[in-house]
Amino acid sequence: MAGSSTLLIPLVAGIIGLGVVAQLAAARLRIPSIIFYLLVGVIIGQPGLGIIGSGTFGGALSAIVGLAVAIIVFEGAYHLRFERIREAPAATFRLVTLGAAIALIGTAVAVKFAFSEPAVSWNLAFLIGALLVATGPTVITPILNVVPVRDRVATALETEGIVNDVTAAIIAVVVFETVNPAANSQGLVRAFAFRLGTGLLVGLIVAGLLYYLLQYIDLSPSDAPRNARLLTLAGALVAYAAANTIATEAGVAAAATAGVALGNIDHPYEEDIEEFKGDITLLVLSFVFIALAAQLSLDALIDVGLAGIVVVAAVALLIRPLLVFVSMTGDRFTRAEKLFVSFVGPRGIIPASVATLFAVELNTVAEERRAEAAELTGAEADALLQQAQLLGTQAEILLGTVFLVIFVTALLEGGLARTIAEKLNVIPMRVIIVGGGKVGRALAERLEDRGENIVIIEQDESIVERARNEGYAVEIGDGTDTDVLRSAGAENAKTVVAATGDDDANLLVSQLASSKFGVERIIARANNPNNVEAFEDLGVRTISSAMATAWAIDNQIERPAIAHWMTDVGRSGDVQEVEVKNEELIGKSVREIGPMLPDACLIALVSGKDYEDAQVPTADYVLQEGDMVTLLGRRESVRDGMKLVGDG
């Protein structure tokens, strides 16, 4: 059996290796890695292969899964920033409260009426409903990595996943006590509040301790970043273990709380911790998903049959859209964005791990009842055998239904997410920068900070590696190749910047972007000032490196204050152009619009779309539809002003 000690080490190593291969395949095909994890797990878990089975890890599976979940949840919560939640606070709050309630009740009703078996009581239906509330960062983040939607959409999905992971786990544990005859049931509300409160308290304490150690303690001058990473990893595990010791599944809340709290406080070595945590999470995620999927036999999926398919359809096609449209009511999100969020609701690690552990516990109790029945006769023995059979059936339905939903939503919603996003046009128009050198990366940094969807095209492997290490999406290849431009998304690009050190290449890129892809705005870098006229004769907006440097020096001499402020644009201040689309502003004068703008935000220029008639408007200037307005001011004020002028 694969569970023997001599085979356990190579088995674990093999699972991790398969997980890495699955991750590479997912990155290559640009689909969520969970799809490959589940497929690999089911394949190696089939009884005929004898690779892995229910007894492979003995009683250690629960502990392994628990610690892995702690790392995964902490890492996802660590990346959740409060300032991003402000993109859509009301909708996000409704998603994790009203939306979660709709998911819980709706799924429970679907389960109860889809299964005609007496084994499916309302308690079991609500248990499955509680588990399927969770989406989670383990499935949402990979989708957002390949579908770069607007910040408000990404934030709503990420926040929903992280918060619902916590609430789903706790609610499921509380409801499970009403299903498991071996559990000590107590008041549901009281049990939920106790677990959640324990998790919040322990998480805040651990986050506070980590912050103090990172901020004020010398972690070793020789290798402080490494020690900071290890300290944070230990903190995530300690938070989970401490809270779980006090109350079952409170550890999930503790890990999430510690991650959110620490991630939103400025502290040393933040970038090192983020990178390290991401790598560790990928390893444990691949191992846990494959190991859990291997516990599931295909028979369990087949046994739920038509009833399971009905539940999947109800969850994905009815309940999910309902909760999204109710939660995202209002005009903050477009109809297309609501449809996209409705489609993206795959289930992740929490329902998979908790359902597996619950099923194992129910089967364990069933075996105990059978053992007791063997020592008795008559009605008592029959009653125990009936209870054992009931528990076994409930375990099969629980595991089969939950994993069927995970499989179908991960395969369809994860695999088709990008296609759906493109059909709905919810991916922001791209800015393609051809040339990943110092100029290209500096431009990418400024544009990405302003929320643009950036793709760099570069063929030098060392520059590609550097740009990717800095977090940019990079398409490897020659930017003068039509296929490379198409692969980078030129057909959906609003701007192409030719920023290489070769003027001939920049000119060819500009011509291709215009003739082949009809890009709205093309800007080229002219390294030789003598080439500027040739570029502009072809209708290409051109920036001369020499002239740009001269302008910058002139600004430092004649206008040092504004030169310094412009250099710092994107950090404290900002200057942005936006097209007037808000019907409430059209036909109003600048004098009337001024009080409507956020504080510290001014209208600096107004022009038509051709930019030829740009002017500093008087107070009596009346805005017309299609005018381009240049807003100047503090960073956040300008961003809010853009939403007002552009009508969200």
Steps between C-alpha positions, in 0.01 A plus 500: 500500500625853415454602859797300628782708650748397230278642225359804681796731434522432123121523484496846659787612277317363196179685589690828540677436169168437327367818657788705359449347155128578525582860593731536200237352268236734637726802451577390147135447408384801705237311696471453879734237641228346720366323190822304463531436874156340511554290188838374623357422843207300369724303263758397760225428752325233294498164682639310202823699499577454868699824516308676776198411709300593806759349733809640330562776752340326794357742753739775395290622206288728718806671651674532162193654339444733794851645496490533122168683519653737756778595259264534204243712683768720661668563165174595329400731785846659510449637149157650577544875537243724667558776246394262222181409684406868475454439127159351578442482876122465497491226238784312666328512837174374352682215323641363826178547698180500295666312215638234732157456660337456158766243406453309826121485493468459124749214485340326797158516334644371172670207677192410701267487202748356250558190715196291576690274740395508867870524588503862382351681794478876525804490729709327232362734233606804703840340565559468125362850450740640761799335335404626154478862616878516472672600177844585635828654380632160393267501200430872457863619493607267214202621297586866563859428400383415148201735488620852591165661579454843654606550861145532630405161352817326618467645850138387533591145395812480720329640808202270454731201471707578809211595730271220384776243551497593868124519552433186295749294699359611835133463399573155357663384823207629704242334272702177491441461870129455422578230243766303684344296782838484676525880530386713792248737349454847644323820397585577138529877535699469821736243348555714188564816702742320734707358215504823302583708807780262595647519152483878486663542841779250443566635151531859621733395783727308263500784246594744775787281617627453144488874436694573819767243417535616139501870586702523818711186542832449323437180306870455417682756283645226282172350381206694638270451195525121527430509872204731441354251250543207736358698790190587301451140390528385860252769605239373253535145632498609865187710448320206342614244757432719803147592392421145390607370838243725663219435251481278191540691173562828682849465356378597152365828638822558695723446197284729285487771768877489555559521125268795443628691804869452422454562128340840562772628734823649365786280617848401384569226243146509363602411143721213618216358707250526212729317258590227748143444613385472140754225423419303817128530431536356150680195639256425782201580278606250237570233761175545690273517196656192344497308830134589568385423146674163530273414793201520267400209283322552172220285639422770757449754221295257293284397797363852551376472140233729366433653840860619521479651151182683602682646801792611283264666252310674779820624666666626181208615285239618750634566849829663400349753255221577748734580790733702275230721348338554841834582665629720217183700456564856384710651224848450649541185291400469137256230393783316326708503818209362701457222245870419518497482882186284472692259283813494719415312817711181507538323832845442649706355780267560796202296374736232365700462821218536751264270305771233482565519874128493577451196278790323670350575842153379397647176365699456820186535710323260264773239557469549874124439478557182298751379757249567778226320305722193466492462877123530522195320362144581416351846465797680653741347250265578210468862613877541518546343156235729353671801654835384362350462154340845526831660601683327214240620250519854637879494469476391136240763414694771684831419332355426157285814482768738627770363270266489203431871547874565541585302187236652274542860616880477487503341155234716337531829685876483536566372152259736324550809719724681255277421203193622687684815612598578142146439374360730769778754439587536870878489449633859492657604173868413497807717476773309318857617551744358247841504669555400860814705564532779756267732308237233442500378860494853644200582282331172594543578870328837468218374280431189707483713814217690333303182435596435138518142372866477390672239282869531413644338186868409527727238342814537714476217758684690775269801462194271489606339827560837663168645385311193621679514834371855532146368452425594139322285244755435225449350156824345373576575137578758235262795514528544123339158453125518436433171680687621809300823506177303462597262781571799725146625439549768233146436373372621837756775560418868525866605501821357356830654606808418294777558755796297373846642439467436124316767302442268203332246730291773663385623160403149386312434826308824451408411143380151597297631794327745269449293185445152645322572827356851470632605841348828616820658635855421385802666657859440389834575658746667262854438621641716219342849491546508122240221469220690672376662178491166316294345779253786515459501120353153546255630761684353798518707816869509580710573807863587439729370773729799457217755510334329796824527694538866401141574612562330833819703561326821396217427744749444781657840423193713432221314682662297779188473717274359230788290361540335840125455535469346153787262575304378801170465311320182604622511859355816653358683199363410160408638159248305293291549187149364481219526247185673619223240508299593809173645374466708818811699403426548129375852439629632833768765537831449676371736772205267564707184486774623735307436825404154373864392466685347796714728715852561363393418142499763225411514132828606342429454128212425267538379142329310225596140423763616251682694776568785255280758674614441858437804717488611860125547544341810644239470773231548234621220272220247444593133479376306200464127453829353378717778641830380645552645848841511668469471878785608729528453876557252776516138395178372658310818417593469133394135494163592652469787254559261209214283620273803521588641156513160330178390674665211692 
